[in-house]
Amino acid sequence: MRISKILNNNAVVVYDGPQEKIVMGKGVAFQKKRNDIVPKHKIEKIFLLRDQSSEKFQQLLSTLPEKHIEVAERIISYAEGYLEAPLHDHIHIALTDHLSFALERIGKGFPIQNKLTNEIKFLYKKEFEVGMWAKEEIKQKLGVDIPLDEVAHIALHVHTAKMDAPSMNESLQTATILRDFIDQVEEIVGVPIEETSINYQRLITHLRFALNRVEEGSRFEPMDEDMMTLIQMKYEEAYKTSKKVTGFLRDVYGIDFPDSEIAYIALHIQRLLTK
């Protein structure tokens, strides 16, 4: 493979037959020029990106700080190993671009905010753990201590890059629905919910699977009528709250839960209210 274009000291564009590829590796372009042969022992990654994706990646590699690109690539490599799954090539564009912009903002003193951090943390636990690894890596390599809200951003990028994962918009929609649900419960009962509690985690997990059932059109577990009546009477406040919040989800998001699911959600709300 011969060099067609040098993007930075660690990345070049090559033509391999009729295909244009991007080759990355530490010092792969050091003291090289166009038409030089790429040293095989320095090749770490090869990307075959098409059309606008290739142009965008080339632009990033030639304009962003190399240290940002290098740490983004380390995060991606760690994520693939930790998750034991390949990630879509587009993450090399999306995460690198996002991370560099975030680091630039932090450097200028602008806050990084993410209202869905808690939801992302519980929905995508392993990806959040990758984000925590990235937090330490960035601190060690760049001397920047990113906040947990940025950890959540990284986790979401990693999650949506998984081959069988929903899109970024779909993942954000799920997290937003859960955030709105919790906000509605807090507003109705007038008590803040401890988001580090095991009962909060159980509720989020239950709701996540319930939303999946609605999306897939799957059957919900029925509930015995006597049990439902008992919940309505014994846990009246929790049941009324469940009815109001699920009504909110129906009106705003078009999500319609059956009566049995409303009762199951009431049980989870009751656990949150019992301290």
C-alpha positions in Angstrom: 0.0 0.0 0.0 1.3 3.4 -1.0 0.5 6.7 0.7 -1.9 8.9 -1.1 -2.4 11.6 1.5 -0.9 12.2 5.0 -3.5 13.2 7.5 -1.3 13.5 10.6 1.8 11.7 12.0 -0.3 8.7 12.8 -2.8 8.4 10.0 -2.6 8.3 6.2 -4.9 7.7 3.2 -3.8 4.8 0.9 -5.1 3.2 -2.2 -5.2 -0.6 -2.0 -6.1 -1.5 -5.5 -9.3 0.5 -6.4 -10.2 1.0 -2.7 -9.4 4.1 -0.7 -8.5 3.2 2.9 -7.4 5.0 6.0 -4.4 3.5 7.8 -3.6 4.4 11.4 -0.6 3.5 13.6 1.9 5.2 15.8 4.3 7.2 13.6 3.0 5.6 10.4 3.6 8.8 8.5 6.8 9.8 10.3 9.3 11.1 7.7 7.1 9.8 4.9 5.7 11.5 1.8 3.2 10.8 -0.9 3.7 7.5 -2.8 5.9 6.1 -0.1 5.1 2.5 1.0 3.3 2.2 4.3 5.5 0.3 6.8 3.6 -2.8 7.7 4.9 -3.1 11.2 3.4 0.3 12.1 -0.1 -0.5 10.9 -2.5 -0.8 13.8 -5.9 -0.2 12.2 -7.3 -0.1 8.6 -10.6 1.6 7.8 -12.6 1.3 4.7 -15.1 4.2 4.9 -17.2 5.2 2.0 -18.2 8.5 0.5 -19.0 11.2 3.0 -17.9 9.1 6.0 -14.4 8.8 4.5 -14.2 12.6 3.9 -15.5 13.4 7.4 -12.9 11.0 9.0 -10.1 12.4 7.0 -11.1 15.9 8.0 -11.2 15.0 11.7 -7.8 13.2 11.5 -6.2 16.2 9.8 -7.7 18.9 12.0 -8.3 17.6 15.5 -5.4 17.5 18.1 -3.6 14.1 17.7 -3.7 13.5 21.5 -7.5 13.7 21.3 -7.6 11.2 18.4 -5.2 8.9 20.2 -7.2 8.7 23.4 -10.4 8.2 21.5 -8.9 5.3 19.7 -7.7 3.8 23.0 -11.2 4.1 24.4 -12.7 2.4 21.3 -10.1 -0.5 21.5 -10.8 -0.9 25.2 -14.5 -0.9 24.6 -14.3 -3.7 21.9 -12.2 -5.8 24.2 -14.3 -5.2 27.4 -17.6 -5.8 25.6 -16.2 -8.7 23.6 -17.9 -7.3 20.5 -16.8 -5.3 17.4 -18.2 -1.7 17.2 -19.4 -0.1 14.0 -16.6 1.9 12.2 -18.7 5.0 12.5 -17.7 5.3 16.2 -14.3 6.4 15.1 -15.9 9.5 13.7 -18.7 10.1 16.2 -16.8 9.5 19.4 -13.6 11.2 18.3 -15.5 14.3 17.2 -17.6 14.4 20.3 -14.7 13.8 22.7 -12.5 16.5 21.2 -15.3 19.0 21.4 -16.1 18.1 25.0 -12.4 18.4 26.0 -12.2 21.8 24.3 -15.3 23.0 26.2 -13.9 21.7 29.5 -10.6 23.4 28.8 -12.5 26.7 28.3 -14.4 26.3 31.6 -17.8 25.4 30.1 -19.8 22.8 32.0 -20.7 19.5 30.5 -24.3 18.6 31.3 -26.4 15.4 30.8 -29.8 15.2 32.4 -29.9 11.4 31.5 -26.8 10.4 33.3 -28.5 8.2 35.9 -30.7 6.5 33.3 -27.8 5.8 31.0 -25.8 4.5 34.0 -28.5 1.9 34.8 -29.7 1.1 31.3 -26.2 0.5 29.8 -24.1 -0.6 32.8 -21.1 -2.2 30.9 -20.9 0.8 28.5 -20.9 3.1 31.5 -18.0 1.1 33.0 -16.2 1.7 29.7 -16.9 5.4 30.2 -15.4 5.2 33.7 -12.3 3.6 32.3 -12.2 6.4 29.7 -12.4 8.9 32.6 -9.3 7.5 34.2 -7.5 7.2 30.8 -8.2 10.8 29.9 -7.1 12.0 33.3 -3.9 10.1 33.1 -3.0 10.9 29.5 -4.4 14.4 29.1 -4.6 15.7 32.7 -8.3 16.4 32.3 -10.8 15.1 34.9 -14.1 14.7 32.9 -17.4 14.8 34.9 -19.8 11.8 35.2 -22.1 13.6 32.7 -19.4 13.2 30.1 -18.9 9.6 31.1 -22.6 9.0 30.3 -22.1 10.7 26.8 -19.2 8.3 26.1 -21.2 5.3 27.3 -24.1 6.2 24.9 -21.7 6.5 22.0 -20.3 3.1 22.8 -23.7 1.5 23.2 -25.1 2.8 19.9 -22.0 1.7 18.1 -22.7 -2.0 19.0 -23.8 -3.9 15.8 -27.2 -4.9 17.1 -27.9 -1.8 19.2 -30.7 0.8 18.5 -29.8 4.1 17.1 -28.6 7.1 19.1 -32.0 8.7 18.8 -33.8 5.5 20.0 -31.4 5.1 22.9 -31.9 8.7 23.9 -35.7 8.3 23.6 -35.7 5.4 26.0 -33.6 7.3 28.6 -35.7 10.4 28.2 -38.9 8.4 28.8 -37.5 7.0 32.0 -36.3 10.4 33.1 -39.7 11.9 32.5 -41.4 9.0 34.4 -39.2 9.5 37.5 -39.8 13.3 37.3 -43.6 12.8 37.1 -43.5 10.4 40.1 -41.5 12.9 42.2 -43.9 15.7 41.2 -47.0 13.7 42.2 -45.8 12.4 45.5 -43.8 15.5 46.4 -40.8 13.4 47.5 -37.4 13.2 45.8 -36.4 9.7 44.8 -33.0 8.3 45.9 -31.5 7.4 42.5 -28.7 5.3 44.0 -31.2 3.0 45.8 -31.7 -0.6 44.8 -35.5 0.1 44.5 -34.8 2.8 42.0 -32.6 0.4 40.0 -35.3 -2.3 40.1 -38.0 0.2 38.8 -35.7 1.4 36.0 -35.0 -2.2 35.0 -38.7 -3.2 35.1 -39.7 -0.1 33.0 -37.0 -0.8 30.5 -38.4 -4.3 29.8 -41.9 -3.0 29.8 -41.0 -0.5 27.1 -39.4 -3.2 25.1 -42.6 -5.3 25.3 -44.7 -2.4 24.0 -42.2 -1.7 21.2 -42.1 -5.4 20.2 -45.8 -6.0 20.7 -45.1 -8.7 23.2 -47.7 -10.0 25.7 -47.6 -8.6 29.3 -47.9 -10.9 32.3 -51.6 -11.0 33.5 -52.4 -10.4 37.1 -55.1 -12.1 39.2 -58.1 -9.8 39.8 -57.9 -10.3 43.6 -54.3 -9.3 43.6 -55.0 -6.2 41.6 -57.8 -5.2 43.9 -55.5 -5.7 46.9 -52.9 -3.5 45.4 -55.5 -0.8 44.6 -56.7 -0.8 48.2 -53.5 -1.5 50.2 -51.2 0.7 48.2 -53.8 3.4 47.1 -51.3 6.2 46.8 -48.8 4.2 44.8 -51.5 2.9 42.5 -53.0 6.3 41.8 -49.5 7.6 41.1 -48.9 4.7 38.7 -52.2 5.5 36.9 -51.3 9.2 36.5 -47.8 8.5 35.3 -48.7 5.8 32.9 -51.5 8.1 31.6 -48.8 10.7 31.0 -46.7 8.3 29.0 -49.8 7.4 27.0 -50.7 11.1 26.2 -47.1 12.2 25.5 -45.4 9.2 24.0 -48.3 7.0 22.9 -47.3 4.2 25.2 -50.3 2.3 26.5 -49.7 -0.1 29.4 -52.4 -2.7 30.3 -54.0 -2.6 33.8 -51.9 -5.5 35.0 -48.7 -3.6 34.2 -50.0 -0.5 35.9 -50.4 -2.6 39.0 -46.9 -4.0 38.8 -45.5 -0.5 38.4 -47.5 0.5 41.5 -45.7 -2.1 43.5 -42.3 -0.7 42.4 -43.5 2.8 43.3 -44.6 1.6 46.7 -41.1 0.3 47.4 -39.8 3.7 46.5 -42.2 5.4 48.9 -41.4 3.0 51.8 -38.3 4.1 53.6 
